[in-house]
C-alpha cells in the first residue's frame, strides 16, 4: 500500500512532532507500505523519509522543478519524480496513494490534505484522509469541520469521512474499514 504523507518542511518547535513523524515512518516501513511524499530533504519531510528508509521501507518523492533547483530534493530515496509545479505534484501523489495522512505542518500541508479531502467529496480521490493530531495540533481544524456541519456547509456523512487520530493504533482500522462516500450531488 502507498501512503501519502503531507508534513512540514520545518520540524516545528515541539519535540513531539518529530517523535510522531518517526513513529509514523516506522509504522509505514514495518507494514511494508511505501511512503509517497513531497521529495524534500528538510524538516519533517526529511525525517519521515529517512525513518522509512532506515527501517527498510521504500520511499517515492514527488518534487516540483523549482524546489529541486533549490537543492531541496532528497538524494537517498528510492524514486524521485520531478514535476512541473505544485499542482502536478499534488495530483501525482494522489494518483500513487491509497491513503493520505497529514502530520503537523504549515499552510502547504493544510492545503494539500484539504484538497485531497475535497477531491474525496467530488469523487476524484478514493483514499481516506487522516490528520495525525499530534499534541492537539489539529484541534482547531477539527472544530472547524464540526462548525461546517453545524452551519450547513458539510454533511455529517461527509464529516465522518475525515479522520483525526491521536495515535497510530487507529490507523489500521481506519484504512482497512474505509469506504469512500457517495459522490455528492447538488440540489
N, C-alpha and C positions, 0 to 999 in steps of 0.2 A: 504494500500500500504506500502511496506517496502522500506525504503530509506537508502542506504549505504552512510555513511559519512566517508570520509578519512580526517584526520586532524592531527595536531602536537601533540606529546607527551609533548611538551613545549607550553607555552602560547604566545611566541613571545614577542617583545618589543613595540608593538603598541596596545594601548588600543582598537582600532577599531576591531582588530581580535577577541578579547573576546566579544565585543558587537555584532558583526556579528554572532558569534557562539551562543550566547544567542538568538538572533533573529531567527536563523535557528532552534534551538531547540524548540522554541515556535511555529514556523510555522509547524513543524512536529507534535507536540502534538495537536495543535488546529485543524488540519485536520484529526485527528485520525489515523495518519500514525504510523508506527513502525520504530524506529531507529535501524539500524544494523551497528555496528561499531567494532573497534578492541578490545573492552573489557577493555581498560585501565582506570586507576584511577589517571591520571596525565595530566597536560596541558589542551589543548583544548579538548582532548578526554574526560576528566572528566567533563569539563564544558558542553559539548553537552549532555552527558548522564544525568547529574544532572538536566539540564534545562528541558529536555524531561520528566524526572520523576517528577520534581516539578510542571509541568503543566499537569499532569495526563496521560502522554503518556507511551508507552511500549518501552522497550529497550532490545535488544539482543546483547550480546557481543561475539565475536569470538577471542579467545586469544591462542597463542601457549604456550605449556607447559613451555618453558624456560622463558617466560615473567611472567607467572603465578607464577612460582617458585621464582621469584624476588619480589613477593608480589605487583605486579603492577595491578592485576586484581581488577576491581570494584566489591565490595561485596554487593551492594544495587540494582543492576539491576534485571530485571525480569528473564532473562535467560542468562547463560554463557555456551558457548561450548568451551572446552579445546581441541585443536587440536595439531597435531604432530609438525607442523612447519609453517613458514610464507606462503609458497606456498599453503598449505592446507587452511590456513585462508583466503587468497585472493579468492580462488576458492569457499569456502563455503559462503563468504559474497556475491559473485556474484550470487550463486545459490538461495540465500534467497531474493535478492533485485530486485526491479522494477525500480529503478533509482539510479545513482551514483553521489555524489556531493563531490567535494574537496574544503575544506576550506584551508586557509593558513597552511603550514606545511613544513617539511624538505624533504630530499631525499626519505624517506619511503612513504610519502604522494604522492609525484610526481610519484614514481614508481607504486604505487597501482592504481591510476587513469589512468596512461598511459597504464598499462596492461589492465585495464577494457576497455579502448577505442580501444586498439589494437585488443582485442577479438571481439569487435563490427565489426571491419573491416573484420574479417575472419569468421563471423557467429557464434561465440561461446558466445556472450553476446547480448541480445536484449534490454538492458537498455540504456537510454540516459546518457551521461557522461557530467557533468557540473562543470566548475570551478567557484567558487564563488570568484570573483576578487575583494576582499576587499582592498580598498585603492590602487588599481592598482598593487596588489601583483603579479598577473599573466600576466601583460602586456608584459613582455619579452617573455614569453612562447607563448602567443597569436601571437606575431610577428614571432616567430619561426615556428609555424604551417603554417602561411602565406608564409614563406620562403620555406617550404616544397612544397607548391603548386607551387610557382614560379619556383623552381628548378626541378619540375617533380617527386617528391617523394610521393606526396599526391594529389589525385584528388580534384577538387573543390567540387564535390558532397560529398566526404568523409569529407572534411574540414567543410562543412556545418553541419555535424552531431556531432561536438564537440562544446560545448557551453561555453561562457564566460559571466557571468552575473555580474552586478554591484549592483543589489538589488533583494530582494525576490519577488517583484511583477512579475518578469519574469518567475518564476519557474512553476507556474500552467500551463501556456500556453505551455511552452516547454514540460513538462511531458505529458499533455493532447494531444498535437498535434504530438508527436514523432512517427516516423516510422523508423524502422531500415533500414539502407542502404542495397542495394543488396550485397550479398556476393561477394567479389572481386574475379575476375578471372585473371589469369596471361596469358600473351601472349607468 
